[in-house]
Amino acid sequence: MARVGARGFSTYVSAAVDRQIQRDLLEELLQEKEAEIGPPTPEVEQWAAEIFRDAESMAAHEEVARSQGEDTGPQRHAHKAD
């Protein structure tokens, strides 16, 4: 609760559940595709690992910049239509 405060707890939990659902759906899709076309080649696995490392590095740099009050560019948030 120290991370989010009493009022932010349900939002925090809801976001965590949403992330887990997205991961579960992605895992299901990956399993379906692997059943259809076979497992990825070592080259594809290496390429994907590089992409994920780059994305994690970018996210870490953006988080540091935000914590220092720097503008990190457009934020990627879904907006609900009125």
N, C-alpha and C positions, 0 to 999 in steps of 0.2 A: 504494500500500500504506500510505502514511502516514495516509490517511483511516480505514482500517479495521483495520489491523494484520494480521499474518500469519494469525492464526486466523480473523479475520472476513472474509477475502477471498472464500472460496467462498460465504458467505452473501450478501455484497454482490453478487457476480456473479449468483447465483441470483435475487435480488430484481430486478436489472436485466433479466434475461431474462424474468421474470414480467411486469414492466411493459411490455416490448416486445411480448410476446404479447398482452396486453390491448389495447394500442394497435392492433396488427395486426387483431385481431378487431373492434374498434370501426370501424376504417377499412373492413373488408369489409362490415360491417352498413350503414354509411353509404352505401357504393357501391350495395348492393342496394336500399336504400330509395330512393335517388335514381333508380335505373333504374325502379323501380315507380311512383313518384309525381312524379318530376321534381325539379329542383334547388330548394333553399330560396329563399323570397322574400327580398328585401333586408331586410324587417322581421324575419324570422326570424333571418337572419344577424346583424343588429344586436342582437337580444335575446340570442342565444347568446353573442356577444362580451361583452356586459355581464355575463352570468352567469359566464363564465370569468374576467373581470377581478375580479369580486367574490370568487370562490373563491380566486384567486391572492392577493388582498389578505388574505383571512382566513387563509390558510395561512401567509403571511409574518408576520402578527401573532402567530399561534400559535407559530411557530418562535422569534420573538424572546422571547415570554413564557417558553417552555420553556428557552431558553438562559439566562434570568435566574432560573430556578428557580420560576417561577409555575405554579400549577395552571391548566391550560387546559381542564379539564372532561374528560368521558369520551373515551378514546382509541378510534379506530376500527380495531381489530385483529381479525382473524379468530382465533377460538379453536377448537382441535381438541377434539372430544369425547373423553372418556376411554374 
